[in-house]
Amino acid sequence: MKMTIYIIITVILGAIVSYFFIPDTAKSIIENLITISLSITLFFVGISIGRNKHLFKDLKKTGLKVLILPLGTIIGSLIGGVITGIILKQSHALSLAIASGLGWYSISSVILLPVTGAEGATIAFIANVMREMLTFLLVPFIAKKVSPYCAISIGGATTMDVTLPIIARSTNEYYALISFIHGGIISLLVPFLVNFFASLI
């Protein structure tokens, strides 16, 4: 819970500083700093994983079960997309196309732009950005109170990179490795899923 509060405060402070004090001309510099800091963080997550000599043996024992989590994430996300579409009175195909972005907002919005126009692409962008943001906020709580697997699942494709540090911080090296595999598998499938459902629109 403390970690969730810390993240919320940090995001709010960052938004305030960016809005009032950082000029638009500094956008490229900030993006480069984000990339560098994320790369450094992921490097140290990798070191933490590599230090655990028994980790890969434990993962080998898990076997094909490691594939169940990405499958569950995809199915759950698509069901959630359909339900949301019904509530918002959107077509099933569009709802599934947006949900199948699984947190990867850049690729889902780009794929949908020529099919749905700016409106559908914008919705896809916002929906998947919100998923990423909610992952940062919810992972510390869900990992502790519900399950580390559930915490990984809500991150979707982002658990391979952007949200991996917070998952590693909230769980342990074993779940960090599971998170990386989970995100990698989903990232491979996202372009195919979005394109498939986009073709149905």
C-alpha positions as MATLAB code, in Angstrom:
seq = 'MKMTIYIIITVILGAIVSYFFIPDTAKSIIENLITISLSITLFFVGISIGRNKHLFKDLKKTGLKVLILPLGTIIGSLIGGVITGIILKQSHALSLAIASGLGWYSISSVILLPVTGAEGATIAFIANVMREMLTFLLVPFIAKKVSPYCAISIGGATTMDVTLPIIARSTNEYYALISFIHGGIISLLVPFLVNFFASLI';
ca = [
       0.000    0.000    0.000;
       2.855    2.381    0.838;
       4.424    1.722   -2.564;
       1.111    2.501   -4.329;
       0.809    5.809   -2.444;
       4.424    6.640   -3.265;
       3.816    5.980   -6.973;
       0.642    8.109   -7.018;
       2.443   11.029   -5.340;
       5.419   10.695   -7.702;
       3.206   10.687  -10.824;
       1.221   13.703   -9.614;
       4.394   15.651   -8.782;
       5.847   14.745  -12.167;
       2.714   15.960  -13.954;
       2.749   19.258  -12.022;
       6.443   19.887  -12.684;
       6.024   19.027  -16.372;
       2.967   21.251  -16.818;
       4.287   24.353  -15.057;
       8.069   24.255  -15.314;
       9.288   22.174  -18.268;
       9.071   23.735  -21.752;
       7.863   21.795  -24.784;
      11.326   22.103  -26.319;
      12.653   19.735  -23.645;
      10.396   16.874  -24.776;
      13.105   14.983  -26.669;
      15.537   15.329  -23.758;
      12.967   13.945  -21.314;
      12.173   11.013  -23.609;
      15.878   10.183  -23.828;
      16.229   10.388  -20.030;
      13.243    8.065  -19.603;
      14.771    5.539  -22.006;
      18.147    5.690  -20.255;
      16.684    5.384  -16.733;
      14.421    2.498  -17.793;
      17.364    0.694  -19.411;
      19.459    1.090  -16.255;
      16.601   -0.155  -14.072;
      16.025   -3.183  -16.306;
      19.767   -3.899  -16.237;
      19.716   -4.118  -12.436;
      16.559   -6.243  -12.523;
      18.503   -8.589  -14.808;
      21.385   -8.669  -12.329;
      18.955   -9.516   -9.523;
      17.510  -12.370  -11.584;
      20.948  -13.665  -12.564;
      22.186  -13.754   -8.950;
      19.578  -16.367   -8.041;
      21.285  -19.596   -9.128;
      18.239  -21.770   -8.428;
      15.830  -19.546  -10.323;
      16.099  -21.207  -13.720;
      15.797  -24.652  -12.138;
      12.561  -23.522  -10.493;
      11.370  -22.140  -13.814;
      12.181  -25.443  -15.542;
      10.003  -27.246  -12.996;
       7.157  -24.887  -13.875;
       7.355  -26.093  -17.486;
       4.477  -25.312  -19.822;
       2.529  -23.795  -16.943;
       4.393  -20.565  -17.673;
       2.305  -20.315  -20.881;
      -0.982  -20.407  -18.990;
      -0.540  -16.927  -17.535;
      -0.202  -15.093  -20.894;
      -3.152  -17.097  -22.238;
      -5.252  -16.152  -19.207;
      -4.205  -12.508  -19.579;
      -5.277  -12.445  -23.220;
      -8.613  -14.182  -22.618;
      -9.413  -11.989  -19.611;
      -8.496   -8.814  -21.496;
     -10.679   -9.734  -24.465;
     -13.636  -10.562  -22.218;
     -13.132   -7.243  -20.438;
     -13.019   -5.497  -23.800;
     -16.335   -7.015  -24.897;
     -18.038   -6.101  -21.609;
     -16.709   -2.538  -21.806;
     -17.859   -2.308  -25.426;
     -21.358   -3.375  -24.459;
     -21.487   -0.762  -21.700;
     -20.208    1.980  -24.053;
     -22.323    0.687  -26.974;
     -19.354   -0.026  -29.236;
     -19.055   -2.882  -31.733;
     -17.551   -6.137  -30.491;
     -14.870   -6.046  -33.193;
     -13.681   -2.557  -32.234;
     -13.759   -3.399  -28.532;
     -11.723   -6.553  -29.107;
      -9.244   -4.722  -31.326;
      -8.666   -2.103  -28.624;
      -8.461   -4.660  -25.809;
      -6.029   -6.827  -27.773;
      -3.482   -4.012  -27.527;
      -2.878   -5.419  -24.032;
      -1.168   -2.260  -22.837;
       0.980   -1.726  -25.941;
      -0.565    1.627  -26.823;
       1.809    2.691  -29.591;
       1.309   -0.290  -31.879;
      -2.434   -0.738  -31.267;
      -3.241    2.883  -32.104;
      -1.047    2.825  -35.225;
      -2.676   -0.345  -36.551;
      -6.190    0.948  -35.897;
      -5.666    4.436  -37.348;
      -6.226    3.502  -41.035;
      -9.149    1.232  -40.114;
     -11.104    3.275  -37.571;
      -9.736    6.750  -38.149;
      -8.484    9.105  -35.476;
     -11.330    8.354  -33.046;
     -10.699    4.607  -32.754;
      -6.936    5.077  -32.669;
      -7.245    7.677  -29.903;
      -9.499    5.429  -27.830;
      -7.012    2.570  -28.251;
      -4.139    4.834  -27.237;
      -5.888    6.144  -24.115;
      -7.229    2.734  -23.056;
      -3.835    1.062  -23.277;
      -1.977    3.974  -21.659;
      -4.450    3.794  -18.777;
      -3.760    0.080  -18.445;
      -0.058    0.789  -18.100;
      -0.652    3.551  -15.541;
      -3.068    1.416  -13.522;
      -0.483   -1.365  -13.482;
       2.000    0.952  -11.750;
      -0.628    1.929   -9.188;
      -2.181   -1.485   -8.542;
       0.743   -3.933   -8.705;
       2.107   -3.282   -5.168;
      -1.346   -3.812   -3.645;
      -2.436   -6.779   -5.803;
       0.915   -8.575   -5.469;
       0.627   -8.441   -1.688;
      -3.103   -8.838   -1.117;
      -4.215  -11.011   -4.045;
      -1.505  -12.831   -6.015;
       1.795  -12.075   -7.773;
       0.398  -13.792  -10.865;
      -2.601  -11.445  -10.896;
      -0.237   -8.495  -10.508;
       1.716   -9.659  -13.564;
      -1.416  -10.306  -15.600;
      -2.810   -6.774  -15.321;
       0.354   -5.396  -16.940;
      -0.182   -7.220  -20.224;
       2.587   -6.606  -22.757;
       4.250   -3.993  -20.526;
       5.512   -6.599  -18.041;
       8.466   -7.276  -20.317;
       9.865   -3.777  -19.961;
       8.065   -0.693  -18.592;
       6.268   -2.260  -15.616;
       8.860   -4.988  -14.971;
      10.745   -2.912  -12.353;
       7.641   -2.317  -10.206;
       6.686   -6.010  -10.469;
      10.210   -7.041   -9.466;
      10.106   -4.560   -6.574;
       6.724   -5.849   -5.386;
       7.466   -9.601   -5.709;
      10.793  -11.415   -6.109;
      13.273  -12.635   -8.748;
      11.175  -15.657   -9.696;
       8.084  -13.591  -10.499;
      10.245  -10.985  -12.231;
      11.424  -13.689  -14.636;
       7.857  -14.934  -15.097;
       6.840  -11.322  -15.762;
       9.523  -10.940  -18.441;
       8.459  -14.156  -20.210;
       4.779  -13.195  -19.884;
       5.371   -9.775  -21.447;
       7.567  -11.220  -24.192;
       4.979  -13.776  -25.288;
       2.175  -11.227  -25.263;
       4.262   -8.656  -27.148;
       4.802  -11.203  -29.923;
       1.048  -11.846  -30.175;
      -0.291   -8.279  -29.925;
       0.304   -7.258  -33.593;
      -1.442  -10.406  -34.828;
      -4.379  -10.015  -32.437;
      -4.935   -6.320  -33.179;
      -4.691   -6.893  -36.937;
      -7.088   -9.840  -36.768;
      -9.807   -7.992  -34.860;
      -9.223   -4.837  -36.904;
      -9.968   -6.867  -40.044;
     -13.399   -7.676  -38.602;
     -14.408   -4.045  -38.169;
];
